Amino acid sequence: MRGGELLRRLGWSAWALVPVALLAFHFGPGRTLAAREVAAVRFREASELERAAIELQAKAHLAHVATIDLRRRAFLEVVEFDGEMVDDARTSAAVDRERIAYESASAAWAAVADAYAQVEARLVDDDPRTIDRVRWSKARARVRSGAIWDGVADLETLVVPRSASPMDEELARAAREELATAHYFGARLLRMAGEPARVWRAEAIKARQHFRLLAETAAAAGVDAEVVRGLEDNVERTIDLEQMDKSELQARALPRESPRATRGRRPGQGREGVSSRPPTRRDGRGAGGPGPIGPGW
């Protein structure tokens, strides 16, 4: 995406979908039922946990970009010194730092998802729209924790608006964008982990279809051209995922909000989706320069 992040929030899935002020009002004076009082506490806890998870995710991504840059420089040094390995210990240490950072971020996001699940469980008899917005937050956190398939299951229930009201349509669009993002994350992580093409390509196709629908809907609605172009770029990025050589893909940084590996079982699968081990190291061909979107997407 020109000068920006892949899968950036494009105005539709703004975090303001579940603003603290809105739910604080909802849980405000007069709401004396115990379940709602507990839900309000859990919501505040979830908000605090989310802020911490965002910070840990940012640190993990910086470690990820640093590892890729170190591998690139090591490759260039290897070429310069006629194939002799240079400072492999530095690369190994960077890989370990990256792994630990992503494990911390994943655990933090899992805690966020659990907190929102507790809020949702205490709002059974509440306004369905409020519950939907909490479920959106829970699904988003699940995807970022690596529990992509659980997050997908939640998001799939939210892509059809309850009514023609702008708020319901906004949530449905936001859920579809998160769903497309989740399928993209899943496809890329599955491919990097060495899963068969039939497995990861199925996820890539879903991501591409959702991003294309979002782009077409935005264009038809007269949304700002930059927003439409951003969604079209996501379609192109997904096509690149399908067509790009694997070594070139591994030389490009993951999106900032992506987990490093998936956890949990994919629907219809009898085993875990992706190992938490980092991908096998390649020789770095294709890593000689930044792509059109720069490191970090």
N, C-alpha and C positions, 0 to 999 in steps of 0.2 A: 504494500500500500504506500503510495507516494509520501515518503518522509514520515510515516506513522507506523502504528502497530497493526499487525494482522489481527483481525477479530476485535478491533477496538469497539468500544460501545459507541454506537452511531446515533445516539439521541433517542432511540426507541427503548433500549433496555437499560436506561439510566438507573443507577442505584436508588434514585428517588421514588421508584415504584413502591418501596417500603420505607418511607421516611420515618425517622424516629418520632418526629413531631406528630405525624398522623396517627401512629399506633399509640403514642403517649396520650393523645386526646381520646382515642377509643377506649383505653384502659383507665381513663381519668376518674375524677370524683363521681361517686354514685355507683361505680362498678365494684360492688362489695362481695360478690360471689367469690368463694375461695379459689375456684379454678381459674378465674380471670385474674385474680390477684397474683397467683403463682405464675400465670402466663406472662403477666407484665414483668415480673422479676426475671423470668427466663429470657424474655425478649431483650431486656437491658443487658443481661449476661451475654446473650448471643451477639449483640452489637459490639460489646467490648472484645469478645473473642474474635470477631471478624476483623476488627482493626488490627489486632495482633497478628492474625493469619495473613493479612495483606502485607504487613511489614516483613514477615518471614518469607513469604512468596517472593517479594522483591529481592531479598538477600539471596535466596536460592537461585533466582534467575541471573543475578550478577555473577554468582559462582559458576553457573552454567556457561555464560558468555565468556568468562575468563578461561575456563577449561578449553573451550573451542579455540580461543585465540592462542592459548599456549600450545595446543596441538598443531595449529597452523604454523606458528613460528618454529616449533620443533621440526616439522616436516621440511620447512625451508632450510633449516640448519643442516638437516640430514642430507639434503640435496647438495648443499654447499660443501659439506665435508665428505663427499663421495660415499654416501650410504652409511656412515658410522653413526650409531644412535647417540643423541646428545641429550643429556639431562632427563632421562626417562623417569628418574625418581621425582622430579618436579611435576611431571604429568600425572604420575600415580597419586601424588599427594593432592593435586588439584581435583582429581576424580573423586577421591575420598571426601574432600571438603564439600564437593557438589552433592554427593550422595547423602551425606549427613544433613546438609541444608534442606534438601528436598524432603527427606524423611521428617524433619521438624515441621516443615510447612504442611505436609500431608496430614500429620497428626493434629496440627492446629485447625486445619479445615474440617477434619473429621469431628473435632469438638464443636465447631460452629454448627455443622449439620445436625449433630445430636441435640444441641441447644434449641435449634429451630424445630426439631421434631418434637421436643417436649412442649414448646409453645403450641404447635399444631394439635397435639394430643389433648390439650386443655381447652381447645376452642371448638370442640365437636358440635356444640349447639349454637355457635356464633354465626355471624354473617359469612356466607360461603365465599364472598369476594375477599374478605380479610384472610380467611383460611388459604385461599388460592395464593395470595401474595406472600404469606409465610411459607407455603409449600414451594413457591418459586425460589425463595431465598435458601431453603433447605436443599433443593435440587442443585442450585448453583454451587453451594458449598460442597456437596457430594462430588460433583464433577471435578472440582479443583483439588479435592482430597485424593483423587484417583479412583473413587468408586463411580466411574463413569456410567456404567450400565444401570446402577440404581438411580442416578440422577436423570438419565434418559427416561426411565420408566415414569418418574414424577413429571418430567416436562411434557411428555406425550399426552398427559391428561389436561394440560393447560393451553394447548395450541388452538383450541376451538373456543372462541369467546362465549361467555354465558349469555350475552345480549349484544345489541348493536351500540351500546353506550361507548363513548370514547375510552373510558377507563378500562372496560373489559377488552376492547380491541387492542389497546396499548399493551395490556398484560399478555394477550395471546401473541402479539408480535414479539414481545420481549422473550416469551417462552420459546418461540420458534427460533429466534436468533441464538439463544442459549443451547437449544437442541442441536442446531447446525454446528455450533462450536464444539459441543460434546462429541458429536460424530467425527468431526475433524480431528480432535485430540485423540480419540480412540483409534481412528484409521492410521494416523501417523505413528503412534506408540506401538500399535500392533505390527506395522511394517518394520519399524526399527528393531523390534524384538525378534524378527525373523519368521513371523507367522506367514502361512501361505497366502498368495495373492487373493484367492477367493474369499478369505476371511477379512483382510483389511480393506480390500476393494469394496466390499459390501457396505462398510461404514463410510468410505469416501463417497460413494454414490449417494447415500442418504444426505451427507453434508452438502454435496453439490446441489441436490434437488431443493433442499431447504433454503440455501443461500440464493439460488436462482429465483425461487418464489418470492423471497423477501425483496430482491432487487426489482423484479417485475411489478410487485405490488407498490413499492415505493415510487417507481417511475410513473405508474398509472395514477397515483394519488398526488402527483406534482410535488413530491418531496424534493428538498434541495439537491441539486445535481451532484454535489460532493458526497452526500450521503449515498445516493444511488451508485455513484462510481465506487465508493468503498465496498458496497455489497457485491458489485460486479467483480471487484478485485478479489474478494473472498471466493467467488466461483472460480476465477482463474487460478487462485492459489491451490484450491482443491484439485483442479486438473493437473497442476504442476506436481502435486503429491503423487498422483497416479502415474505420471509419465517420467518423472525425474529419476535419474540413476540413484540407487540407494546410497552410495558413497557421497554423492553430492548432497543428498538430503541430510545425512548425518553431519555434514560440515556446516549446516545452517542451524542457527539457534531455534529452540522451541519458542512458541509464543509466550509472552510474559505470564499469562495466567494458566498455562498448561501444567499439569502434574508431570513428573518424570517417568512414571510408570502407572499402570492400572492395577487395581485390586478388586477382588470379587469375581464372580462368574458371569460371563456373558450369557444372555438368554439362549437356551438350547445347548449350552456347552457343559461338559462334565468336568472341566478343570479350570484352574485359574487362567485369566486372560494373558497377563504379561508378567514375566519375571521382573523382580526389582533390581536385578543386576544391570549395570550399564551396558550398552551395546558393545559388541566386539570392536576393538580399535581397528580403524582402517589406516591406510597409508596417507590419507589426506588429499588425494587427487580431487580436484574440483574445489579445494578450500583456499585457493591462492588469493582470492579477493572477495569482497562483500558482494552479496546479491543486490538486485535492484532496490530492495527495501532496507538494506543495511542489517547489522547484527541486532538480534533481539526482536525483529519484526515489529 
